[in-house]
Amino acid sequence: MSIGVIVGRFQTDNISSGHIQLLDYVNSKHDNTLVLLGVRQSPSNTKYPLDYKTREMMLLSCYPELTVIPITDVFSDEVWSRNVDNIIDSIFMGKEIVMYGGRDSFLSHYSGKHKTQQLHFVDDDKTSGTNIRKEIIKSPRNSADFRAG
């Protein structure tokens, strides 16, 4: 049994086409997919506006077969990498693990024991979570849902 692991924030109002490409690819290669969803210790801000539960529900509404677990930010990449490995091993001990990331992903910060693979998908402004967040910030919407956050 093999497990694909994605670490990300998914700080967008909908799953982007880039997220879909990543999730579909990992799901097609493995028996199970684990998403470690980054959680900040500080309050929400314009770069990270959405809480864990909102993002978890967004992912599971599109991909109900995922296992989604929070991973808390820490100031040391080494400590964070150990925390990532501990979470993975507590759930999937002894399984083949491959961790996937795209452009600007966690991979440059991860120094743990599991195999990693960087994926390169067709990238445009509509697939970039960074660009989606910038557009959301510049374009407030006149709806109760938007004002509620």
DSSP file with accessible surface (Angstrom, degrees, kcal/mol):
  #  RESIDUE AA STRUCTURE BP1 BP2  ACC     N-H-->O    O-->H-N    N-H-->O    O-->H-N    TCO  KAPPA ALPHA  PHI   PSI    X-CA   Y-CA   Z-CA
    1    1 A M              0   0  124      0, 0.0    95,-1.6     0, 0.0     2,-0.3   0.000 360.0 360.0 360.0 133.9    0.0    0.0    0.0
    2    2 A S  E     -a   96   0A  17     93,-0.2    30,-1.3    95,-0.0    29,-1.3  -0.896 360.0-153.5-118.4 149.6    1.3    3.4   -0.9
    3    3 A I  E     -ab  97  32A   0     93,-3.2    95,-2.3    -2,-0.3     2,-0.4  -0.973   3.2-153.0-124.0 127.8    0.4    6.8    0.5
    4    4 A G  E     -ab  98  33A   0     28,-2.6    30,-2.9    -2,-0.4     2,-0.4  -0.858  16.0-160.1 -96.7 133.6    0.7   10.2   -1.3
    5    5 A V  E     -ab  99  34A   0     93,-2.6    95,-3.3    -2,-0.4     2,-0.4  -0.963  10.4-174.1-120.2 132.6    1.1   13.2    1.0
    6    6 A I  E     -ab 100  35A   3     28,-2.6    30,-2.9    -2,-0.4     2,-0.5  -0.990   6.3-163.3-121.6 130.3    0.4   16.8    0.1
    7    7 A V  E     + b   0  36A  14     93,-0.7    99,-0.5    -2,-0.4     2,-0.3  -0.971  34.4 127.8-111.8 125.1    1.3   19.6    2.5
    8    8 A G  E     - b   0  37A  20     28,-2.2    30,-2.7    -2,-0.5    -2,-0.0  -0.981  58.2-127.6-163.8 175.9   -0.4   22.9    1.8
    9    9 A R        -     0   0   64     -2,-0.3     3,-0.1    28,-0.2    -1,-0.1   0.732  24.6-159.5-103.8 -34.2   -2.5   25.8    2.9
   10   10 A F        +     0   0    9      1,-0.2     2,-1.5    49,-0.0    49,-0.1   0.911  22.3 170.6  51.8  47.9   -5.3   25.8    0.3
   11   11 A Q        +     0   0    6     36,-0.1     2,-0.3     2,-0.0    -1,-0.2  -0.420  34.7 107.5 -89.2  61.0   -6.0   29.5    1.2
   12   12 A T  S    S-     0   0    2     -2,-1.5     3,-0.1    -3,-0.1   117,-0.1  -0.921  78.9-118.0-133.4 160.7   -8.4   30.1   -1.7
   13   13 A D  S    S+     0   0   63     -2,-0.3     2,-0.3     1,-0.1    -1,-0.1   0.740 101.8  12.7 -73.0 -22.4  -12.2   30.5   -1.9
   14   14 A N  S    S-     0   0  110     -3,-0.0     2,-0.3    45,-0.0    -1,-0.1  -0.967  98.7 -84.5-142.7 159.9  -12.4   27.4   -4.1
   15   15 A I        -     0   0   20     -2,-0.3     2,-0.0    43,-0.1    -2,-0.0  -0.518  54.2-132.9 -65.9 126.1  -10.0   24.6   -5.0
   16   16 A S     >  -     0   0    7     -2,-0.3     4,-2.5   111,-0.1     5,-0.2  -0.289  18.8-107.9 -78.4 167.0   -8.0   26.0   -7.9
   17   17 A S  H  > S+     0   0   51    109,-0.6     4,-2.4     1,-0.2   110,-0.2   0.861 122.7  55.2 -64.0 -31.5   -7.3   24.2  -11.1
   18   18 A G  H  > S+     0   0   15    108,-0.3     4,-2.1     2,-0.2    -1,-0.2   0.915 107.9  48.1 -65.0 -42.3   -3.6   23.8   -9.9
   19   19 A H  H  > S+     0   0   32      2,-0.2     4,-3.2     1,-0.2     5,-0.3   0.913 110.9  51.7 -61.2 -43.2   -4.9   22.2   -6.7
   20   20 A I  H  X S+     0   0   67     -4,-2.5     4,-3.0     2,-0.2     5,-0.3   0.927 108.4  50.6 -61.6 -44.5   -7.1   19.9   -8.8
   21   21 A Q  H  X S+     0   0   57     -4,-2.4     4,-2.1     2,-0.2    -1,-0.2   0.929 114.2  45.2 -58.1 -45.2   -4.2   18.9  -11.0
   22   22 A L  H  X S+     0   0   21     -4,-2.1     4,-2.5     2,-0.2     5,-0.3   0.953 115.8  44.6 -64.8 -50.1   -2.1   18.1   -7.9
   23   23 A L  H  X S+     0   0    0     -4,-3.2     4,-2.7     1,-0.2     5,-0.2   0.917 114.4  49.0 -63.4 -43.6   -4.9   16.2   -6.0
   24   24 A D  H  X S+     0   0   80     -4,-3.0     4,-1.9    -5,-0.3    -1,-0.2   0.914 112.0  49.4 -63.0 -42.3   -5.9   14.2   -9.1
   25   25 A Y  H  X S+     0   0   69     -4,-2.1     4,-1.0    -5,-0.3    -2,-0.2   0.959 114.1  43.8 -61.9 -50.7   -2.3   13.2   -9.9
   26   26 A V  H >X S+     0   0    0     -4,-2.5     4,-1.1     1,-0.2     3,-0.8   0.927 112.7  52.5 -64.1 -43.4   -1.6   12.1   -6.3
   27   27 A N  H 3< S+     0   0   39     -4,-2.7     3,-0.3    -5,-0.3    -1,-0.2   0.869 107.9  52.6 -59.0 -35.6   -4.9   10.2   -6.0
   28   28 A S  H 3< S+     0   0   87     -4,-1.9    -1,-0.2    -5,-0.2    -2,-0.2   0.736 112.3  44.8 -73.9 -20.4   -4.2    8.4   -9.3
   29   29 A K  H << S+     0   0  115     -4,-1.0     2,-0.3    -3,-0.8    -1,-0.2   0.591 111.9  47.4 -98.6 -13.6   -0.7    7.2   -8.1
   30   30 A H     <  -     0   0   22     -4,-1.1   -27,-0.2    -3,-0.3     3,-0.1  -0.899  69.1-128.2-135.0 159.9   -1.6    6.0   -4.5
   31   31 A D  S    S+     0   0  101    -29,-1.3     2,-0.3    -2,-0.3   -28,-0.2   0.816  99.4  16.4 -71.5 -35.3   -4.0    3.9   -2.5
   32   32 A N  E     -b    3   0A  51    -30,-1.3   -28,-2.6    -6,-0.1     2,-0.5  -0.986  66.9-148.5-138.3 151.1   -4.6    6.8   -0.1
   33   33 A T  E     -b    4   0A   3     -2,-0.3    34,-2.2    32,-0.3     2,-0.5  -0.988   9.7-164.7-123.2 128.0   -3.9   10.5   -0.1
   34   34 A L  E     -bc   5  67A   0    -30,-2.9   -28,-2.6    -2,-0.5     2,-0.6  -0.937   2.6-161.8-108.9 129.0   -3.1   12.5    3.1
   35   35 A V  E     -bc   6  68A   0     32,-3.2    34,-2.5    -2,-0.5     2,-0.8  -0.969   4.1-158.8-110.1 118.7   -3.3   16.2    3.1
   36   36 A L  E     -bc   7  69A   0    -30,-2.9   -28,-2.2    -2,-0.6     2,-0.6  -0.901  16.9-151.2 -93.5 113.1   -1.5   18.0    5.9
   37   37 A L  E     -bc   8  70A   0     32,-2.6    34,-2.1    -2,-0.8   -28,-0.2  -0.788  14.2-123.4 -96.5 114.4   -3.2   21.3    6.0
   38   38 A G  E     - c   0  71A   4    -30,-2.7     2,-0.4    -2,-0.6    34,-0.2  -0.302  27.4-168.4 -61.2 134.5   -1.0   24.2    7.3
   39   39 A V  E     - c   0  72A  33     32,-2.4    34,-2.8    -2,-0.0     2,-0.2  -0.992  11.7-140.6-128.7 126.9   -2.3   26.0   10.4
   40   40 A R        -     0   0   75     -2,-0.4     4,-0.1    32,-0.2    34,-0.0  -0.560   7.7-144.0 -82.4 150.6   -0.8   29.3   11.7
   41   41 A Q  S    S+     0   0  134     -2,-0.2    -1,-0.1     2,-0.1    31,-0.0   0.613  83.1  70.6 -86.2 -13.2   -0.5   30.0   15.4
   42   42 A S  S    S-     0   0   54      1,-0.2    -2,-0.1     3,-0.0     3,-0.1  -0.550  98.2 -79.8 -99.7 168.2   -1.3   33.7   14.8
   43   43 A P        -     0   0  110      0, 0.0    -1,-0.2     0, 0.0     5,-0.1  -0.132  58.1 -83.1 -63.0 162.2   -4.6   35.2   13.8
   44   44 A S        +     0   0   79      5,-0.1     2,-0.2    -4,-0.1     7,-0.0  -0.208  52.5 175.3 -59.7 152.4   -5.9   35.2   10.3
   45   45 A N        -     0   0   64      3,-0.9     5,-0.0    -3,-0.1    -1,-0.0  -0.837  49.4 -79.2-146.2-173.5   -4.7   37.9    8.0
   46   46 A T  S    S+     0   0   99     -2,-0.2    91,-0.1     1,-0.2    -2,-0.1   0.794 129.5  46.7 -68.2 -25.4   -5.0   38.9    4.3
   47   47 A K  S    S+     0   0  112      1,-0.2    -1,-0.2     2,-0.1   -36,-0.1   0.827 128.3  25.2 -81.2 -32.8   -2.5   36.3    3.2
   48   48 A Y  S    S+     0   0   37      1,-0.1    -3,-0.9    -5,-0.1    -1,-0.2  -0.610  74.7 150.0-129.8  73.4   -4.0   33.5    5.4
   49   49 A P        +     0   0   61      0, 0.0     2,-0.3     0, 0.0    -5,-0.1   0.739  47.1  79.4 -81.8 -22.6   -7.7   34.4    5.8
   50   50 A L  S    S-     0   0   32      1,-0.1    -5,-0.1    -5,-0.0     2,-0.0  -0.698  70.2-133.1 -99.1 140.3   -9.3   31.0    6.1
   51   51 A D     >  -     0   0   84     -2,-0.3     4,-1.8     1,-0.1     5,-0.2  -0.257  30.8-102.0 -80.0 170.8   -9.4   28.8    9.2
   52   52 A Y  H  > S+     0   0   49      1,-0.2     4,-2.9     2,-0.2     5,-0.2   0.928 117.3  51.9 -59.1 -50.3   -8.6   25.1    9.3
   53   53 A K  H  > S+     0   0  113      1,-0.2     4,-2.6     2,-0.2     5,-0.2   0.897 108.2  51.5 -60.7 -40.8  -12.2   23.8    9.4
   54   54 A T  H  > S+     0   0   58      1,-0.2     4,-2.0     2,-0.2    -1,-0.2   0.933 114.1  43.5 -60.9 -45.4  -13.3   25.9    6.4
   55   55 A R  H  X S+     0   0    5     -4,-1.8     4,-2.4     2,-0.2    -2,-0.2   0.889 112.0  53.2 -70.8 -37.7  -10.5   24.6    4.3
   56   56 A E  H  X S+     0   0   30     -4,-2.9     4,-2.8     1,-0.2     5,-0.2   0.945 110.2  47.8 -60.7 -46.8  -10.9   21.0    5.4
   57   57 A M  H  X S+     0   0  107     -4,-2.6     4,-2.1    -5,-0.2    -2,-0.2   0.897 110.0  53.3 -62.4 -38.7  -14.6   21.2    4.4
   58   58 A M  H  X S+     0   0   26     -4,-2.0     4,-1.0    -5,-0.2    -1,-0.2   0.945 112.6  43.8 -61.1 -46.9  -13.7   22.7    1.0
   59   59 A L  H >X S+     0   0    0     -4,-2.4     4,-2.6     1,-0.2     3,-0.6   0.940 115.3  47.1 -63.7 -47.6  -11.3   19.8    0.3
   60   60 A L  H 3< S+     0   0   55     -4,-2.8    -1,-0.2     1,-0.2    -2,-0.2   0.783 103.7  61.9 -70.5 -24.1  -13.6   17.1    1.6
   61   61 A S  H 3< S+     0   0   93     -4,-2.1    -1,-0.2    -5,-0.2    -2,-0.2   0.848 117.9  29.8 -69.4 -28.9  -16.6   18.4   -0.4
   62   62 A C  H << S+     0   0   74     -4,-1.0    -2,-0.2    -3,-0.6    -1,-0.2   0.750 136.5  26.8 -95.8 -30.1  -14.6   17.8   -3.6
   63   63 A Y    ><  +     0   0   22     -4,-2.6     3,-1.9    -5,-0.2    -1,-0.2  -0.662  63.7 170.8-134.7  74.6  -12.5   14.8   -2.5
   64   64 A P  T 3  S+     0   0   98      0, 0.0    -4,-0.1     0, 0.0    -1,-0.1   0.711  74.7  65.7 -64.0 -16.8  -14.3   13.0    0.3
   65   65 A E  T 3  S+     0   0  106      2,-0.1   -32,-0.3    -5,-0.0    -5,-0.1   0.588  80.8 106.3 -81.3  -8.9  -11.8   10.1    0.2
   66   66 A L    <   -     0   0   11     -3,-1.9     2,-0.6    -7,-0.1   -32,-0.2  -0.315  67.0-136.6 -67.9 152.5   -8.9   12.3    1.4
   67   67 A T  E     -c   34   0A  46    -34,-2.2   -32,-3.2     2,-0.0     2,-0.5  -0.967  26.9-168.5-102.2 121.7   -7.5   12.1    4.9
   68   68 A V  E     +c   35   0A  15     -2,-0.6   -32,-0.2   -34,-0.2   -34,-0.0  -0.968  11.9 167.9-119.4 126.5   -7.1   15.7    6.0
   69   69 A I  E     -c   36   0A  43    -34,-2.5   -32,-2.6    -2,-0.5     2,-0.1  -0.994  33.3-114.1-137.0 140.9   -5.1   16.6    9.2
   70   70 A P  E     -c   37   0A  55      0, 0.0     2,-0.4     0, 0.0   -32,-0.2  -0.467  21.4-164.8 -74.7 146.9   -3.8   19.9   10.5
   71   71 A I  E     -c   38   0A   4    -34,-2.1   -32,-2.4    -2,-0.1     2,-0.3  -0.988  18.2-137.5-128.8 120.6    0.0   20.6   10.7
   72   72 A T  E     -c   39   0A  64     -2,-0.4   -32,-0.2   -34,-0.2     2,-0.1  -0.583  18.5-114.9 -82.3 138.4    0.9   23.6   12.9
   73   73 A D        -     0   0   38    -34,-2.8     2,-0.3    -2,-0.3    -1,-0.1  -0.396  34.7-178.0 -64.7 144.0    3.5   26.1   11.8
   74   74 A V        -     0   0   47     -2,-0.1     6,-0.1     2,-0.1   -34,-0.0  -0.926  36.3-115.8-136.8 165.4    6.7   26.3   13.9
   75   75 A F  S    S+     0   0  216     -2,-0.3     2,-0.5     1,-0.1     3,-0.1   0.551  94.9  69.8 -83.8  -4.0    9.7   28.5   13.5
   76   76 A S     >  -     0   0   47      1,-0.1     4,-2.8     2,-0.0     5,-0.2  -0.952  63.3-156.7-118.1 123.5   12.2   25.7   12.8
   77   77 A D  H  > S+     0   0   77     -2,-0.5     4,-2.7     1,-0.2    34,-0.4   0.864  98.2  54.7 -61.7 -34.8   12.1   23.8    9.6
   78   78 A E  H  > S+     0   0  122      2,-0.2     4,-2.0     1,-0.2    -1,-0.2   0.938 111.4  42.4 -65.5 -46.1   13.9   20.9   11.3
   79   79 A V  H  > S+     0   0   50      2,-0.2     4,-2.4     1,-0.2    -2,-0.2   0.929 114.8  51.3 -65.4 -43.7   11.3   20.7   14.1
   80   80 A W  H  X S+     0   0   22     -4,-2.8     4,-2.6     1,-0.2    -2,-0.2   0.925 108.4  51.8 -59.9 -42.9    8.4   21.1   11.6
   81   81 A S  H  X S+     0   0    1     -4,-2.7     4,-2.5     1,-0.2    -1,-0.2   0.903 109.6  49.4 -61.7 -41.3    9.9   18.3    9.4
   82   82 A R  H  X S+     0   0  124     -4,-2.0     4,-2.7     2,-0.2    -1,-0.2   0.907 110.1  51.4 -63.5 -41.1   10.0   16.0   12.5
   83   83 A N  H  X S+     0   0   55     -4,-2.4     4,-2.3     2,-0.2    -2,-0.2   0.919 109.5  50.2 -62.0 -42.4    6.4   16.9   13.3
   84   84 A V  H  X S+     0   0    0     -4,-2.6     4,-2.5     1,-0.2     5,-0.2   0.954 112.3  46.8 -59.0 -50.3    5.4   16.1    9.7
   85   85 A D  H  X S+     0   0   14     -4,-2.5     4,-2.9     1,-0.2     5,-0.2   0.902 110.7  52.9 -60.6 -40.6    7.1   12.7    9.9
   86   86 A N  H  X S+     0   0  101     -4,-2.7     4,-1.9     2,-0.2    -1,-0.2   0.907 110.1  47.4 -63.6 -41.6    5.5   11.9   13.3
   87   87 A I  H  X S+     0   0   36     -4,-2.3     4,-1.1     2,-0.2     5,-0.2   0.955 114.6  46.1 -63.4 -49.0    2.0   12.6   12.0
   88   88 A I  H >X S+     0   0    0     -4,-2.5     4,-3.2     1,-0.2     3,-0.8   0.943 114.5  47.2 -59.4 -47.7    2.6   10.5    8.9
   89   89 A D  H 3X S+     0   0   21     -4,-2.9     4,-0.8     1,-0.2    -1,-0.2   0.822 105.2  59.6 -67.8 -29.0    4.1    7.6   10.8
   90   90 A S  H 3< S+     0   0   96     -4,-1.9    -1,-0.2    -5,-0.2    -2,-0.2   0.781 120.0  28.0 -69.6 -23.5    1.4    7.7   13.5
   91   91 A I  H << S+     0   0   69     -4,-1.1    -2,-0.2    -3,-0.8    -1,-0.2   0.807 135.0  25.6-101.9 -39.6   -1.2    7.0   10.8
   92   92 A F  H >< S+     0   0   20     -4,-3.2     3,-2.1    -5,-0.2    -2,-0.2  -0.210  74.0 172.2-125.8  41.5    0.7    5.1    8.1
   93   93 A M  T 3< S+     0   0  132     -4,-0.8     3,-0.1     1,-0.3    -4,-0.1  -0.260  73.2  11.3 -55.7 130.5    3.6    3.3    9.8
   94   94 A G  T 3  S+     0   0   76      1,-0.3    -1,-0.3     3,-0.0     2,-0.2   0.438  99.1 122.6  83.6  -0.6    5.4    0.9    7.5
   95   95 A K  S <  S-     0   0   92     -3,-2.1     2,-0.5     1,-0.1    -1,-0.3  -0.572  73.5 -99.5 -90.9 157.8    3.7    2.1    4.3
   96   96 A E  E     -a    2   0A 118    -95,-1.6   -93,-3.2    -2,-0.2     2,-0.4  -0.657  46.3-164.2 -75.4 123.8    5.4    3.5    1.2
   97   97 A I  E     +a    3   0A  11     -2,-0.5    18,-0.8   -95,-0.2     2,-0.4  -0.930  17.2 179.1-117.0 133.6    5.2    7.3    1.5
   98   98 A V  E     -ad   4 115A   4    -95,-2.3   -93,-2.6    -2,-0.4     2,-0.5  -0.995  16.0-151.6-130.7 128.1    5.8    9.9   -1.3
   99   99 A M  E     -ad   5 116A   0     16,-2.9    18,-2.4    -2,-0.4     2,-0.4  -0.854  14.2-160.1-102.2 132.0    5.4   13.6   -0.5
  100  100 A Y  E     +ad   6 117A   9    -95,-3.3   -93,-0.7    -2,-0.5     2,-0.3  -0.884  15.7 164.6-117.7 142.5    4.3   15.9   -3.4
  101  101 A G  E     - d   0 118A   2     16,-1.7    18,-2.9    -2,-0.4     2,-0.1  -0.982  17.9-150.0-148.4 158.3    4.6   19.6   -3.9
  102  102 A G    >   -     0   0   17     -2,-0.3     3,-1.4     1,-0.3     5,-0.2  -0.206  57.0 -31.7-106.4-156.8    4.3   22.0   -6.7
  103  103 A R  T 3  S+     0   0  102      1,-0.3    -1,-0.3    16,-0.2    17,-0.0  -0.285 131.4   7.0 -61.3 139.9    6.0   25.4   -7.3
  104  104 A D  T 3  S+     0   0  136      1,-0.1    -1,-0.3    -3,-0.1     2,-0.1   0.817 100.7 145.1  56.8  33.3    6.6   27.3   -4.1
  105  105 A S    X   -     0   0   29     -3,-1.4     3,-0.7     1,-0.1     4,-0.1  -0.196  68.0 -88.2 -90.7-171.5    5.6   24.3   -2.0
  106  106 A F  G >> S+     0   0   17    -99,-0.5     3,-2.3     1,-0.2     4,-1.0   0.588  99.5  97.5 -69.9 -13.6    6.9   23.0    1.3
  107  107 A L  G >4 S+     0   0   29      1,-0.3     3,-0.5    -5,-0.2    -1,-0.2   0.824  77.1  55.2 -57.1 -35.5    9.5   20.9   -0.3
  108  108 A S  G <4 S+     0   0  103     -3,-0.7    -1,-0.3     1,-0.2    -2,-0.1   0.690 112.8  44.7 -71.8 -12.9   12.4   23.4    0.2
  109  109 A H  G <4 S+     0   0   88     -3,-2.3     2,-0.5    -4,-0.1    -1,-0.2   0.572  92.3  96.2-102.3 -13.3   11.6   23.4    3.9
  110  110 A Y    <<  +     0   0   23     -4,-1.0   -32,-0.1    -3,-0.5   -33,-0.1  -0.690  33.0 161.6 -88.4 126.4   11.2   19.7    4.5
  111  111 A S        +     0   0   82     -2,-0.5    -1,-0.1   -34,-0.4   -33,-0.0   0.044  37.9 122.7-126.6  23.4   14.2   17.7    5.7
  112  112 A G  S    S-     0   0   27      2,-0.1   -30,-0.1     1,-0.1   -31,-0.0   0.090  74.2 -95.7 -78.6-165.9   12.4   14.6    7.0
  113  113 A K  S    S+     0   0  138    -32,-0.2     2,-0.2     2,-0.1    -1,-0.1   0.574  85.3  97.9 -93.7 -11.2   12.9   11.0    6.0
  114  114 A H  S    S-     0   0   28      1,-0.1   -16,-0.1   -18,-0.0    -2,-0.1  -0.497  79.5-101.1 -87.5 152.4   10.2   10.5    3.4
  115  115 A K  E     -d   98   0A 130    -18,-0.8   -16,-2.9    -2,-0.2     2,-0.3  -0.364  39.9-157.7 -64.8 141.2   10.7   10.6   -0.4
  116  116 A T  E     -d   99   0A  67    -18,-0.2     2,-0.3    -2,-0.1   -16,-0.2  -0.887  11.9-170.4-122.6 155.6    9.7   13.8   -2.1
  117  117 A Q  E     -d  100   0A  66    -18,-2.4   -16,-1.7    -2,-0.3     2,-0.5  -0.958  13.7-146.2-145.7 125.7    8.7   14.7   -5.6
  118  118 A Q  E     -d  101   0A  93     -2,-0.3     2,-0.4   -18,-0.2   -16,-0.2  -0.790  18.6-152.9 -91.0 132.9    8.2   18.1   -7.1
  119  119 A L        -     0   0   13    -18,-2.9     2,-0.5    -2,-0.5   -16,-0.2  -0.823   4.6-154.5-106.7 145.9    5.5   18.3   -9.8
  120  120 A H        +     0   0  151     -2,-0.4     2,-0.3   -18,-0.1   -18,-0.1  -0.962  19.6 174.4-122.8 111.5    5.3   20.7  -12.6
  121  121 A F        -     0   0   69     -2,-0.5     2,-0.2     1,-0.1   -18,-0.1  -0.711  48.1 -76.9-109.1 165.8    1.9   21.5  -14.0
  122  122 A V        -     0   0  117     -2,-0.3     2,-0.5     1,-0.1    -1,-0.1  -0.446  57.6-154.1 -59.9 125.2    0.8   24.0  -16.6
  123  123 A D        +     0   0   88     -2,-0.2     2,-0.3     3,-0.0    -1,-0.1  -0.914  27.0 150.3-114.1 127.9    0.8   27.2  -14.7
  124  124 A D    >>  -     0   0   78     -2,-0.5     3,-1.6     1,-0.0     4,-0.9  -0.885  61.4 -87.7-140.8 177.2   -1.3   30.2  -15.4
  125  125 A D  T 34 S+     0   0  127     -2,-0.3     3,-0.2     1,-0.3     7,-0.1   0.789 124.0  57.8 -59.6 -26.6   -2.8   33.0  -13.4
  126  126 A K  T 34 S+     0   0  169      1,-0.2  -109,-0.6     5,-0.1    -1,-0.3   0.680 106.0  48.3 -79.8 -16.9   -5.9   31.0  -12.7
  127  127 A T  T <4 S+     0   0   13     -3,-1.6     2,-0.6  -110,-0.2    -1,-0.2   0.595  88.3  97.5 -96.3 -11.6   -4.0   28.1  -11.1
  128  128 A S     X  -     0   0    5     -4,-0.9     4,-2.3    -3,-0.2     5,-0.2  -0.676  57.0-160.3 -84.8 117.7   -1.9   30.2   -8.8
  129  129 A G  H  > S+     0   0   12     -2,-0.6     4,-2.7     1,-0.2     5,-0.2   0.872  94.4  57.3 -61.0 -35.6   -3.3   30.3   -5.2
  130  130 A T  H  > S+     0   0   56      1,-0.2     4,-2.2     2,-0.2    -1,-0.2   0.944 109.0  44.4 -60.6 -47.4   -1.2   33.5   -4.7
  131  131 A N  H  > S+     0   0   47      2,-0.2     4,-2.1     1,-0.2    -2,-0.2   0.880 111.4  53.5 -67.0 -36.5   -2.8   35.2   -7.6
  132  132 A I  H  X S+     0   0   31     -4,-2.3     4,-2.4     2,-0.2    -2,-0.2   0.940 109.5  48.3 -62.9 -44.9   -6.3   34.0   -6.6
  133  133 A R  H  X S+     0   0   40     -4,-2.7     4,-2.5     1,-0.2    -2,-0.2   0.911 109.8  53.0 -61.9 -41.3   -5.8   35.5   -3.0
  134  134 A K  H  X S+     0   0  121     -4,-2.2     4,-2.0     1,-0.2    -1,-0.2   0.905 110.6  47.2 -60.6 -41.1   -4.5   38.8   -4.6
  135  135 A E  H  X S+     0   0   98     -4,-2.1     4,-1.3     2,-0.2    -1,-0.2   0.898 110.7  51.5 -67.7 -39.4   -7.7   39.0   -6.7
  136  136 A I  H  < S+     0   0   36     -4,-2.4     3,-0.3     1,-0.2    -2,-0.2   0.930 110.6  49.2 -62.3 -42.9   -9.9   38.2   -3.7
  137  137 A I  H  < S+     0   0   89     -4,-2.5    -1,-0.2     1,-0.2    -2,-0.2   0.903 113.7  45.0 -65.3 -40.9   -8.3   41.0   -1.6
  138  138 A K  H  < S+     0   0  139     -4,-2.0    -1,-0.2     1,-0.2    -2,-0.2   0.700 112.5  53.3 -78.5 -15.2   -8.6   43.6   -4.4
  139  139 A S  S  < S-     0   0   53     -4,-1.3    -1,-0.2    -3,-0.3    -2,-0.0  -0.659  71.1-166.9-124.8  77.8  -12.2   42.8   -5.2
  140  140 A P        -     0   0  100      0, 0.0     2,-0.4     0, 0.0    -3,-0.1  -0.301  18.6-136.6 -59.2 147.2  -14.6   42.8   -2.3
  141  141 A R        -     0   0  117      2,-0.1     2,-1.5    -5,-0.1     6,-0.1  -0.856   7.6-127.8-110.0 146.6  -17.9   41.2   -3.1
  142  142 A N        +     0   0  152     -2,-0.4     2,-0.3     4,-0.1     3,-0.1  -0.638  68.2 107.1 -94.5  77.4  -21.3   42.5   -2.1
  143  143 A S  S  > S-     0   0   46     -2,-1.5     4,-2.4     1,-0.1     5,-0.2  -0.992  73.9-123.2-148.8 153.7  -22.8   39.4   -0.5
  144  144 A A  H  > S+     0   0   64     -2,-0.3     4,-2.0     1,-0.2     5,-0.1   0.895 113.5  55.1 -62.2 -39.2  -23.6   38.2    3.0
  145  145 A D  H  > S+     0   0  139      2,-0.2     4,-0.5     1,-0.2    -1,-0.2   0.916 108.9  47.1 -60.3 -44.3  -21.4   35.2    2.5
  146  146 A F  H >4 S+     0   0   66      1,-0.2     3,-1.4     2,-0.2    -2,-0.2   0.948 112.5  48.9 -64.0 -45.3  -18.4   37.3    1.6
  147  147 A R  H 3< S+     0   0  156     -4,-2.4    -1,-0.2     1,-0.3    -2,-0.2   0.834 106.3  57.9 -66.3 -26.7  -18.9   39.7    4.5
  148  148 A A  H 3<        0   0   89     -4,-2.0    -1,-0.3    -5,-0.2    -2,-0.2   0.615 360.0 360.0 -77.9 -10.1  -19.2   36.7    6.9
  149  149 A G    <<        0   0   82     -3,-1.4    -3,-0.2    -4,-0.5    -2,-0.1   0.644 360.0 360.0  93.8 360.0  -15.8   35.6    5.8
